Amino acid sequence: MKKLILSLAVMGMVLTACGSDDDAGFDCVASSQDISAKLTAFIEDDSNANCLAYRASLQSFVDNGCSGEQAAQFQAALDDLDCN
C-alpha cells in the first residue's frame, strides 16, 4: 500500500514538471518523463534493478535543481525508497 501511495504521489509530481526549469542544459521535462517511465517499470516489476534505476532518475532530477518544490518532493520519495 505504501508503494502505491508513493507511486501515485510521484506520478502527480512528474506530470506537473515545468518546461521552463531548464538549468544549464539539463532537460527537466525529459528527466520527469524518465522518472515516470522508471516508476512504471518499477511498479510492474519491483526488482532491485528497477528500483535502482528509478532511484537514479529521482536523484538526477534532485541533483540538477529542476524545481524547488518538486526537488523536495522527489527527495522525500528518495528518502522513503528502499532498494534493498
C-alpha positions in Angstrom: 0.0 0.0 0.0 2.9 2.4 0.8 4.4 1.8 -2.6 1.1 2.6 -4.3 0.7 5.8 -2.4 4.3 6.8 -3.1 3.8 5.9 -6.7 0.7 8.0 -7.1 2.3 10.9 -5.4 5.4 10.8 -7.6 3.3 10.4 -10.8 1.4 13.5 -9.8 4.7 15.4 -9.3 6.1 14.1 -12.6 3.1 15.3 -14.5 3.4 18.8 -13.2 7.0 19.4 -14.3 7.5 22.8 -15.9 9.4 23.1 -19.2 11.0 26.4 -18.2 13.1 24.7 -15.5 16.0 24.0 -17.9 19.1 24.6 -15.8 22.5 24.7 -17.6 21.4 22.3 -20.3 19.7 19.7 -18.1 16.3 18.9 -19.5 13.9 18.8 -16.5 10.9 17.7 -18.7 12.9 14.8 -20.2 14.0 13.9 -16.7 10.4 13.9 -15.4 9.4 11.7 -18.3 12.3 9.3 -17.5 11.2 9.2 -13.8 7.7 8.3 -15.0 9.0 5.5 -17.2 11.3 4.2 -14.5 8.4 4.3 -12.0 6.1 2.4 -14.3 8.8 -0.3 -14.8 9.3 -0.5 -11.1 5.6 -0.8 -10.4 5.3 -3.6 -13.0 8.4 -5.4 -11.7 9.7 -4.4 -8.3 13.1 -5.9 -8.9 16.2 -4.4 -7.3 17.5 -3.3 -10.8 14.2 -1.4 -11.5 14.4 0.2 -8.0 17.9 1.3 -8.5 17.1 2.8 -12.0 14.1 4.6 -10.5 16.2 5.9 -7.6 18.9 7.1 -10.0 16.4 9.0 -12.1 15.0 10.7 -9.0 18.5 11.6 -7.8 19.4 13.1 -11.1 16.3 15.4 -11.0 17.1 16.5 -7.5 20.8 17.0 -8.1 20.1 19.2 -11.1 17.8 21.5 -9.2 14.9 21.5 -11.6 12.3 22.8 -9.2 12.5 23.7 -5.6 9.1 22.2 -4.7 9.5 19.2 -6.9 13.0 18.6 -5.8 11.8 18.5 -2.2 9.0 16.1 -3.1 11.4 13.9 -5.1 13.9 14.0 -2.2 11.2 12.7 0.1 10.4 9.9 -2.3 14.1 9.1 -2.4 14.2 9.0 1.4 11.3 6.6 1.5 12.6 4.3 -1.3 14.3 1.2 -0.1 16.0 -0.7 -2.8 17.4 -3.4 -0.6 
